[in-house]
Amino acid sequence: MADAVPRLRFLGHSTVLLELDELRIVTDPVLVDRLGPLHRHAGDAAGPLKGVAIDLVLISHGHHDHLHLPSLRRLEGRPRIVVPAGLGHLLAPVCDDVVEIAPGQRLVVGRLVVEAIRARHHGGRGPLGPTSEALGYRVAGRSRVYFAGDTDLFPEMSDLAGQVDAALLPVWGWGPRLGSGHLDPDRAAEAVARIRPRVAVPIHWGTFYPFALARLWPHPLGDPPRAFAREVARVAPETEVRILEPGEVTELPRA
């Protein structure tokens, strides 16, 4: 991979495979077809990872659709897992190479610098698990990638301007309504206007959906990324939006 072009593969929900500077990084891996009452309606997240040795896992917060222990057990290789401070002990049954991190802290992995960015979202492990702050991550190497995790707008987003080549931004959730602490298409476009990345990739849309509601709504949650692209074209036309279906790959712009 020494001369490989930096790239990402969207695997659905908030799960993305980054290939950057000879490392393979996975964000918030959820590799199952069912998560409680939610069913996967798009793609196979586990298939593209078969035979792929993962080097690093970035966990944004403690919610079960982002920190999913059975999915972490399915990853191949011996990855280091980075989690928000306070959640590390949850990973003890899965991995012995766990790093807790807090907003503003940095971690050097190979030739990459991983920086924890605060997020505006309730990040604890409900209903009775530990409390913790939600995080995003900026991964800087040949390309500089911001993975937002789950978040709403927050003032420090503007500090990322000029520091991000590709932004992975949530644009919805898993139901017909969006709770607090999330970005909808318009607010995600406002995040793009603040961050000013060269490329924006919408994530956290259209993958999981309650099975019974999907019968009433046969094409669940396919509109948010397109609404996001339209709004970005209006408020931040210098940014290119790339809508990826689960499994699709795109090259990352270089820093």
Buried (B, 14 or more C-beta within 10 A) or exposed (E): EEEEEBBBBBBBBBBBBBBBBBBBBBBBBBBBEEBEEBBBBBBBBBEBBEEBEBBBBBBBBBBBBBBBEEBBEBBEEEBBBBBBBBBBEBBEEBBEEBBBBEBEEEBEBEEBBBBBBBBBBBBBBEEEBBEBBBBBBBBBBBBBBBBBBBBBEBEEBEEBEEBBBBBBBBBBBBBEEBEEBBBBBBBBBBBBBBBBBBBBBBBBBBBBBBEEEBEEEEEBBBBBBBBBBEBBEEEBEEBBBBBBEBBBEBBBBEB
